[in-house]
């Protein structure tokens, strides 16, 4: 059995790209619905502003966040339509017929600086248009994130 340890190495397959397992990185699976009767809601801190989102720097100091805060108890399966309807209850400009609401998550990056990342938009009275059916979980919300809502 001479020569068994001298077998030539099998060459790698040229030209084949690395394949990822599972769904494509941008695709998110729709999570299982939450039983709202049995699951405790989370506290969502919502900051509304007319004509644009709050700037990153406005969240830099804990305890000195913008004053236009609304606190909402909700679940991660809440849709942007549900949140739009809740914002309309407390923000008069959001009740205008042609109002558009833009949603952004506010969270600290790996260096501790806050990031404002837009995630979707809805129309005040445009049921079924825009991103109405998207849930917080589908958009990548994590408990502890803030929600910035720009009313335009």
Buried (B, 14 or more C-beta within 10 A) or exposed (E): EEEEEEEEEEEEEEEEEEEEEEEEEEEBEEEEEBEEEEEEEBEBBBBBBEEEBBEEEBBEEEEEBBEBEBEBEBBBBBBBBBBBBBBBEEBEBBBEEEBBBBBBBBBEEEEEEBBBBEBBBBBBEBEEEBBBEBBBBBBEBEEEBBBBBBBB
